[in-house]
Amino acid sequence: MKTLEAVDVVVIGAGQAGSVMAARLAAAGKRVTVFEAGPARTLQDMTSSQIWARRLKGTPDLLESTGAHPLGITFNTGQGSGGAAAHHYACWFRLHPEDFDMQSRHGVAADWPIGYDDLRTSYDAVQAEVGIAGDAEMERWRPPGAAYPLPPIPRFRQGEILARGFEALGMQVAPLPLAIATQPFKGRASCVYDGWCDAGCPTGALANPQTTYLKWAVEAGAVVHHQHRVQRIVTDQPGRRAIGVIVRNGRGERLFQPAALVVVAGFALETPRLLLASATDRHPQGLANASGTVGRYLHTHAAGGVFGMFDEDTDCQLGVSGGQLVCQDRYAKAAAPGKDFIGGYQWLAAHSVKPNDLLGIACSRPDLIGEAFNRFMEDAANRFASMTAVGESLPLAENRVEFVPGAAVDEMPKMRVIHRFDDNAVRLHRHAMEEGQAIMKAAGAKAAWHGPLVSMHLLGGTRMGKDPASSVTDGYGRCHDLANLFIAGPGLFPSGGAVNPTFTASALAHRSAAHIVSAWGQLT
Amino acid sequence: MMRIHDQRPASPARRSLLKAGGGMALMGACTPLALAASEAPLTAGASALWEVWLDTLVPGAAQAGAVAYLDSQLRLPRDQRVLFLRYTDWSGSHAAFYLDGLAAVDRLSRALHGQGLLELSTQGRLALAGQIAAGAPPDWQGPPAGLFHFVCKADGADLVFGTERGIERLGLAYRAHIAPTLPWPVVG
C-alpha cells in the first residue's frame, strides 16, 4: 500500500461540518486534506428540477432502513461536494438554552456537556461569516446573540395569508431566519426567490458549502479529494492515537494517508460506520466505542406537513423551500394540561412548493388518482399553502446504525438503520397536526389536511457527553478514547431540540476548530 | 419588521446567465454514466402494463413518456437513477419492484374482475387502483401494495406535472436557474 506525504489534518467528509473544520484549520495554517466519498459537484451541476435533483441525495451503502418508523435516509442525506448541505433549505436556528439540559430539567434524553453560553460566540461568528437573514426582534423566542447581518426574506402572498391564521389564534410569527443572501453579501448575489433550494442553489445566494466553507477551505490551501472513500482510521500500537487513514481512491487503489490529527465528519450514518469499521485488538467494539454507544441514540425530528387549499391565489411557487415564517410559540418543553408530551415544536410556514416531489403539491394528496387528481393539481397550482411542524423526538439507545454481514475483506460493510419514534413524539405529532389544521382554517383555507409523521434531519449516533461511559466524545467533539480523533456534525447531538440542525453543527465545528488550533501541542 | 412583498420578483439577467450554464452541466452529467450496473430493460408486455397503469393513476403519463422514463432509468446505474422509488430507501432490485408490482396488478385484475388490466374499462382500472391503494388486496404477490401505488402515482406526477412542460401546463412559469435540457437523465 502506497503511503502519501503526511499532513497535519485529515478531514473525512466535505459536507457542512467537514467544510467548516477544513476552512478554519487551513486558515490557521494547518496542512489539511479532505477526503470525500462522493463526486465533485460545482454550482453548475445544480439543475433546476426536482427530478434531476434526486441525484444529490442518498447514501449508496445503506442496505436497509427499517424499524417501526424507518428513517427517510435518502431524502435527508447526500454524498459529494457539500454532502447533504448541498440540497439543504438553509433554515438556520440556534438551539434554545433548555435544549442542552433535557435530562436534568425534564428527566429525558441526555444533557449536553456544554451549554448555550459555551456555543453563543460560535453561533455569532458563523453567522457573521455566512450571513443570516432574519429579524431578531420579531423572534421573541430567540436566545441571546448578535443581530442578523442581513434583512429578512420578503413576505410573499402565501406568507401573508398564513400569517393571518397564526395571528387569528393569538400566535406570533417572524421571518424565518435563513442562511440566504437577501441582498448582496460578501460577493454573493441576492436570492431571486424561485424556490429551487431543494434542487441545490446554483446562484450563490443560499449558503451551501460550495458557496461558503468548502470554497473557503480550498482558498485557504486545503486539498479536497473526491471519490476517495476512507475505509479505516489507523491507530498507533497502544491504540491511544490516530496516525492516519486508509483511503480507497476512484481507481480502486488503497492508500495510507498519515496525519497528526483526524476529523471524522461523515454525518450521522457514515461516521459511526467508519468508527465501527476501524476496530482493532485494542478497540474490539470499534474505534472510540468503549462506551458501546457508537451508532446508537440515532434520532431525528418528528415532522409533519399541514396543507391548505384557498379560494384566493397564494403564489405558492414563490419564495424559498424552507418557508417564509417561523413560529416557536410551542417550543416549551414541559407537559401541561392540553399538552400530553414532553418537548416542543416549531412551525415553518409558507414553503415555496413545486407541483411534484416528496414535499410538492402532488404528494400531499396520495389518495387522489385519475382525473380527480389532475383537477386537484390544476386547482392547487396557485392556491395551495403548506407548513411543517418540526418536533422534538427523544433519542433511544435502540435506534442505531449497524453493519450488515457479508462484505469482502477489503470492503466496508454496508449499513442497516433501525428506528422507531418514541410514543411522546407520536403524541406531539398528533397535537401539532390538529393545531396546524386550525391555523389553516383560521387563515381562510376552504380545505385543510395533514400528512403522516415523518423523519426530518439525522442526529446522534456519536453523541457527546461528559461521561466516557455513556458518550463518544467530549464537548469539543474529541473522542474520549483517542487524543487526536475528532468528530464533527449533527451526529454529536445528545438531543436535537426542535430546530433545524445545520447552524448548530456549524457552530460546534467552528468551536472545535478553534480549540484544536489553540491546543494543537497537547493534542498532537 | 417584516416587509410585505406583493410583487413577483422580476426575472433578472442573472437567471438567463445561469440558464446558459445548463448546457455545460448537462455535458458534464451525461458523459461519465456507465451501463455496468444497469438492470434489464422493460419487455413489451411490461411496457404496455406500465403505460396503462400509470395513465390510470395520472392521466397524461403515457403521453408524457412513461415507458421511455422507466426504461431509461433502469438502464442507468442505480445511484444515477431519479425514480421516486429512490426516496423510499428500497433495498431490492428497482426493476423487480416495478415488474413484480405490475404483474401483481394484472393478476389482481384477473382475480377480481375476470380481465387483465389492459382489457379493463377506465372505471374498472380506477376501482382496481383503489383496491390496491387500500394496502391489502387479496392474494397480492409483489412489493407492498400501498407502497407500489404511492410510488407509481408519484412517478406519474413527476412526468405530468414535474417537467418544464408539466409545470407550464399548470400555468406557472418554470423559473429555472439552470434549466434541464432533458426532462430526466438518460444514459449519455
Interface residues (C-beta under 8 A of the other chain):
Chain A: Q44 D45 M46 T47 S48 S49 Q50 I51 W52 R54 R55 K57 G58 P60 L62 L63 E64 S65 P70 G72 I73 T74 F75 D135 M138 P151 P152 P154 R155 F156 R157 E160 A174 P175 A189 V192 Y193 D194 G195 W196 C201 P202 T203 D315 Q317 L318 K354 P355 N356 D357 L358 G360 I361 A362 C363 P366 D367 I369 G370 E371 F373 N374 M377 E378 A381 N382
Chain B: M1 M2 R3 I4 H5 D6 R8 P9 S11 P12 R14 R15 L18 G21 G22 M24 A25 L26 G28 A29 T56 L57 V58 P59 G60 R78 D79 Q80 R81 V82 F84 R86 Y87 T88 D89 S91 T122 L126 A129 G130 A133 F150 K153 A154 A157 D158 V160 F161 G162 T163 E164 G166 I167 L170 G171 L172 Y174 R175 A176 H177 I178 A179 P180 P183 W184 P185
